[in-house]
Amino acid sequence: MGKSIFYRVFKLGSIPKKLRSVLETEGIVVSDEGIGGWYVTKNLKAPGRRSKYRKEGFSGFLVITKTRVLAYTFKKRQINISVDDPNISNLYAELVNSEKLTLSFETSSFHENWRGIVELRFNTPKAQAFYDALLDAGVQSGTVSGG
């Protein structure tokens, strides 16, 4: 599975240079950029937002360091959580196959006035390495239920 077309043409989904140097000092465990995937919301209720089901493609990156888990879709931060934060157990990781990884969470665990489920579906040849590192960081195996 190659890099997304947005990454190959426009470099969307790349790790910014300033951020990369910070992540390197934290000790990168596994990272990949230019990952194609899907951003999915289910039964989302948030200030100014409502949707029963929404699915949109993205090009982004996923990085796990010794101190945090970080995920971006295009240039928007979706996940930035310390491995020491007790809320990391509210993230769920599912290894769909050797090149597909899903991260999901109930939004109310991270935003007071939000309800619903967010899924980030990454297509990366490093899916197994990400999955193992996520479980080591305290993320739960499986998918979030409810919404």
Phi and psi restraints in degrees (value plus and minus 20) as a CYANA .aco file:
   2 GLY   PHI    -107.2   -67.2
   2 GLY   PSI    -197.6  -157.6
   3 LYS   PHI     -91.1   -51.1
   3 LYS   PSI     137.1   177.1
   4 SER   PHI     -87.2   -47.2
   4 SER   PSI     135.7   175.7
   5 ILE   PHI     -82.8   -42.8
   5 ILE   PSI     -55.3   -15.3
   6 PHE   PHI     -83.1   -43.1
   6 PHE   PSI     -55.0   -15.0
   7 TYR   PHI     -93.6   -53.6
   7 TYR   PSI     -66.1   -26.1
   8 ARG   PHI     -83.4   -43.4
   8 ARG   PSI     -56.0   -16.0
   9 VAL   PHI    -111.9   -71.9
   9 VAL   PSI     -67.5   -27.5
  10 PHE   PHI    -132.4   -92.4
  10 PHE   PSI     -21.8    18.2
  11 LYS   PHI      42.9    82.9
  11 LYS   PSI       1.8    41.8
  12 LEU   PHI     -92.6   -52.6
  12 LEU   PSI     113.2   153.2
  13 GLY   PHI      77.0   117.0
  13 GLY   PSI      -8.2    31.8
  14 SER   PHI    -113.4   -73.4
  14 SER   PSI     135.1   175.1
  15 ILE   PHI     -98.8   -58.8
  15 ILE   PSI     102.9   142.9
  16 PRO   PHI     -79.4   -39.4
  16 PRO   PSI     125.0   165.0
  17 LYS   PHI     -77.2   -37.2
  17 LYS   PSI     -64.3   -24.3
  18 LYS   PHI     -82.3   -42.3
  18 LYS   PSI     -62.0   -22.0
  19 LEU   PHI     -88.6   -48.6
  19 LEU   PSI     -58.7   -18.7
  20 ARG   PHI     -77.7   -37.7
  20 ARG   PSI     -63.1   -23.1
  21 SER   PHI     -85.5   -45.5
  21 SER   PSI     -56.9   -16.9
  22 VAL   PHI     -84.3   -44.3
  22 VAL   PSI     -65.7   -25.7
  23 LEU   PHI     -83.2   -43.2
  23 LEU   PSI     -58.3   -18.3
  24 GLU   PHI     -84.4   -44.4
  24 GLU   PSI     -56.7   -16.7
  25 THR   PHI     -90.2   -50.2
  25 THR   PSI     -46.3    -6.3
  26 GLU   PHI     -97.0   -57.0
  26 GLU   PSI     -36.7     3.3
  27 GLY   PHI      69.7   109.7
  27 GLY   PSI      67.1   107.1
  28 ILE   PHI     -87.7   -47.7
  28 ILE   PSI     106.2   146.2
  29 VAL   PHI    -108.1   -68.1
  29 VAL   PSI     -69.1   -29.1
  30 VAL   PHI    -175.3  -135.3
  30 VAL   PSI     122.5   162.5
  31 SER   PHI    -171.1  -131.1
  31 SER   PSI     136.4   176.4
  32 ASP   PHI    -175.4  -135.4
  32 ASP   PSI     121.7   161.7
  33 GLU   PHI    -146.6  -106.6
  33 GLU   PSI     143.2   183.2
  34 GLY   PHI      50.6    90.6
  34 GLY   PSI       5.7    45.7
  35 ILE   PHI     -98.6   -58.6
  35 ILE   PSI     107.6   147.6
  36 GLY   PHI    -103.8   -63.8
  36 GLY   PSI     133.5   173.5
  37 GLY   PHI     159.8   199.8
  37 GLY   PSI    -185.9  -145.9
  38 TRP   PHI    -150.3  -110.3
  38 TRP   PSI     115.3   155.3
  39 TYR   PHI    -122.3   -82.3
  39 TYR   PSI      99.4   139.4
  40 VAL   PHI    -145.4  -105.4
  40 VAL   PSI     112.9   152.9
  41 THR   PHI    -139.1   -99.1
  41 THR   PSI     125.0   165.0
  42 LYS   PHI    -151.5  -111.5
  42 LYS   PSI     104.9   144.9
  43 ASN   PHI      32.4    72.4
  43 ASN   PSI      24.8    64.8
  44 LEU   PHI    -100.5   -60.5
  44 LEU   PSI     107.7   147.7
  45 LYS   PHI    -152.2  -112.2
  45 LYS   PSI      93.5   133.5
  46 ALA   PHI    -165.5  -125.5
  46 ALA   PSI     141.4   181.4
  47 PRO   PHI     -74.6   -34.6
  47 PRO   PSI      98.2   138.2
  48 GLY   PHI      58.2    98.2
  48 GLY   PSI     -15.2    24.8
  49 ARG   PHI    -157.8  -117.8
  49 ARG   PSI     117.7   157.7
  50 ARG   PHI    -171.1  -131.1
  50 ARG   PSI     113.5   153.5
  51 SER   PHI    -180.3  -140.3
  51 SER   PSI     117.9   157.9
  52 LYS   PHI     -93.4   -53.4
  52 LYS   PSI     -65.5   -25.5
  53 TYR   PHI    -176.4  -136.4
  53 TYR   PSI     109.8   149.8
  54 ARG   PHI    -162.1  -122.1
  54 ARG   PSI     117.3   157.3
  55 LYS   PHI    -159.5  -119.5
  55 LYS   PSI     105.5   145.5
  56 GLU   PHI    -160.1  -120.1
  56 GLU   PSI     125.0   165.0
  57 GLY   PHI     -96.3   -56.3
  57 GLY   PSI     138.6   178.6
  58 PHE   PHI    -171.2  -131.2
  58 PHE   PSI     145.1   185.1
  59 SER   PHI    -142.7  -102.7
  59 SER   PSI     107.2   147.2
  60 GLY   PHI    -174.9  -134.9
  60 GLY   PSI    -182.8  -142.8
  61 PHE   PHI    -161.8  -121.8
  61 PHE   PSI     137.4   177.4
  62 LEU   PHI    -154.4  -114.4
  62 LEU   PSI     110.0   150.0
  63 VAL   PHI    -156.1  -116.1
  63 VAL   PSI     114.8   154.8
  64 ILE   PHI    -141.5  -101.5
  64 ILE   PSI     101.4   141.4
  65 THR   PHI    -129.0   -89.0
  65 THR   PSI    -198.6  -158.6
  66 LYS   PHI     -89.5   -49.5
  66 LYS   PSI     -34.4     5.6
  67 THR   PHI    -137.7   -97.7
  67 THR   PSI     -35.8     4.2
  68 ARG   PHI    -178.7  -138.7
  68 ARG   PSI     146.6   186.6
  69 VAL   PHI    -134.9   -94.9
  69 VAL   PSI     109.1   149.1
  70 LEU   PHI    -154.6  -114.6
  70 LEU   PSI     108.1   148.1
  71 ALA   PHI    -155.6  -115.6
  71 ALA   PSI     112.1   152.1
  72 TYR   PHI    -143.9  -103.9
  72 TYR   PSI     123.7   163.7
  73 THR   PHI    -137.4   -97.4
  73 THR   PSI     104.3   144.3
  74 PHE   PHI      30.8    70.8
  74 PHE   PSI    -140.3  -100.3
  75 LYS   PHI    -129.0   -89.0
  75 LYS   PSI      -0.9    39.1
  76 LYS   PHI    -128.4   -88.4
  76 LYS   PSI     105.6   145.6
  77 ARG   PHI     -91.3   -51.3
  77 ARG   PSI     106.8   146.8
  78 GLN   PHI    -126.1   -86.1
  78 GLN   PSI     -58.2   -18.2
  79 ILE   PHI    -156.9  -116.9
  79 ILE   PSI     111.3   151.3
  80 ASN   PHI    -171.4  -131.4
  80 ASN   PSI      73.0   113.0
  81 ILE   PHI    -155.7  -115.7
  81 ILE   PSI     117.9   157.9
  82 SER   PHI     -91.6   -51.6
  82 SER   PSI     125.0   165.0
  83 VAL   PHI     -89.6   -49.6
  83 VAL   PSI     -34.9     5.1
  84 ASP   PHI    -108.2   -68.2
  84 ASP   PSI     -29.9    10.1
  85 ASP   PHI     -94.0   -54.0
  85 ASP   PSI     106.7   146.7
  86 PRO   PHI     -80.1   -40.1
  86 PRO   PSI     -43.4    -3.4
  87 ASN   PHI     -89.1   -49.1
  87 ASN   PSI     -29.9    10.1
  88 ILE   PHI     -81.9   -41.9
  88 ILE   PSI     -44.7    -4.7
  89 SER   PHI     -93.0   -53.0
  89 SER   PSI     -26.7    13.3
  90 ASN   PHI    -109.7   -69.7
  90 ASN   PSI     -21.1    18.9
  91 LEU   PHI    -113.3   -73.3
  91 LEU   PSI     125.3   165.3
  92 TYR   PHI    -145.0  -105.0
  92 TYR   PSI     117.9   157.9
  93 ALA   PHI    -141.4  -101.4
  93 ALA   PSI     115.7   155.7
  94 GLU   PHI    -150.7  -110.7
  94 GLU   PSI     106.5   146.5
  95 LEU   PHI    -109.3   -69.3
  95 LEU   PSI      83.7   123.7
  96 VAL   PHI     -93.4   -53.4
  96 VAL   PSI     -67.3   -27.3
  97 ASN   PHI    -177.0  -137.0
  97 ASN   PSI    -190.7  -150.7
  98 SER   PHI     -84.8   -44.8
  98 SER   PSI     -33.8     6.2
  99 GLU   PHI    -148.3  -108.3
  99 GLU   PSI      -6.4    33.6
 100 LYS   PHI    -154.6  -114.6
 100 LYS   PSI     107.0   147.0
 101 LEU   PHI    -149.8  -109.8
 101 LEU   PSI     115.9   155.9
 102 THR   PHI    -137.3   -97.3
 102 THR   PSI     110.3   150.3
 103 LEU   PHI    -130.5   -90.5
 103 LEU   PSI     110.7   150.7
 104 SER   PHI    -158.9  -118.9
 104 SER   PSI     136.5   176.5
 105 PHE   PHI    -180.4  -140.4
 105 PHE   PSI     133.5   173.5
 106 GLU   PHI    -104.7   -64.7
 106 GLU   PSI     103.4   143.4
 107 THR   PHI     -82.8   -42.8
 107 THR   PSI     -48.6    -8.6
 108 SER   PHI     -84.7   -44.7
 108 SER   PSI     -38.0     2.0
 109 SER   PHI     -91.0   -51.0
 109 SER   PSI     -40.6    -0.6
 110 PHE   PHI    -142.4  -102.4
 110 PHE   PSI     -39.8     0.2
 111 HIS   PHI    -150.9  -110.9
 111 HIS   PSI     104.0   144.0
 112 GLU   PHI     -78.2   -38.2
 112 GLU   PSI     -63.1   -23.1
 113 ASN   PHI    -118.8   -78.8
 113 ASN   PSI      -2.3    37.7
 114 TRP   PHI    -129.7   -89.7
 114 TRP   PSI     132.5   172.5
 115 ARG   PHI    -162.5  -122.5
 115 ARG   PSI     129.1   169.1
 116 GLY   PHI     101.7   141.7
 116 GLY   PSI     155.9   195.9
 117 ILE   PHI    -133.6   -93.6
 117 ILE   PSI     119.4   159.4
 118 VAL   PHI    -138.0   -98.0
 118 VAL   PSI     112.9   152.9
 119 GLU   PHI    -142.2  -102.2
 119 GLU   PSI     114.1   154.1
 120 LEU   PHI    -132.9   -92.9
 120 LEU   PSI      95.4   135.4
 121 ARG   PHI    -125.7   -85.7
 121 ARG   PSI      87.7   127.7
 122 PHE   PHI    -119.1   -79.1
 122 PHE   PSI     117.1   157.1
 123 ASN   PHI    -127.5   -87.5
 123 ASN   PSI      82.0   122.0
 124 THR   PHI    -166.3  -126.3
 124 THR   PSI     120.7   160.7
 125 PRO   PHI     -88.5   -48.5
 125 PRO   PSI     -29.7    10.3
 126 LYS   PHI    -117.2   -77.2
 126 LYS   PSI      -0.5    39.5
 127 ALA   PHI     -75.0   -35.0
 127 ALA   PSI     -64.7   -24.7
 128 GLN   PHI     -84.1   -44.1
 128 GLN   PSI     -63.3   -23.3
 129 ALA   PHI     -83.3   -43.3
 129 ALA   PSI     -61.5   -21.5
 130 PHE   PHI     -82.7   -42.7
 130 PHE   PSI     -66.5   -26.5
 131 TYR   PHI     -77.8   -37.8
 131 TYR   PSI     -68.5   -28.5
 132 ASP   PHI     -81.5   -41.5
 132 ASP   PSI     -64.4   -24.4
 133 ALA   PHI     -86.0   -46.0
 133 ALA   PSI     -57.9   -17.9
 134 LEU   PHI     -84.6   -44.6
 134 LEU   PSI     -63.2   -23.2
 135 LEU   PHI     -84.3   -44.3
 135 LEU   PSI     -59.8   -19.8
 136 ASP   PHI     -83.0   -43.0
 136 ASP   PSI     -50.3   -10.3
 137 ALA   PHI     -99.4   -59.4
 137 ALA   PSI     -32.3     7.7
 138 GLY   PHI      91.1   131.1
 138 GLY   PSI     -15.9    24.1
 139 VAL   PHI     -93.4   -53.4
 139 VAL   PSI     124.5   164.5
 140 GLN   PHI    -101.2   -61.2
 140 GLN   PSI     130.4   170.4
 141 SER   PHI    -104.6   -64.6
 141 SER   PSI     119.4   159.4
 142 GLY   PHI      95.2   135.2
 142 GLY   PSI    -177.3  -137.3
 143 THR   PHI    -148.4  -108.4
 143 THR   PSI     132.7   172.7
 144 VAL   PHI     -92.2   -52.2
 144 VAL   PSI     124.8   164.8
 145 SER   PHI    -137.1   -97.1
 145 SER   PSI     142.0   182.0
 146 GLY   PHI      84.9   124.9
 146 GLY   PSI    -165.3  -125.3
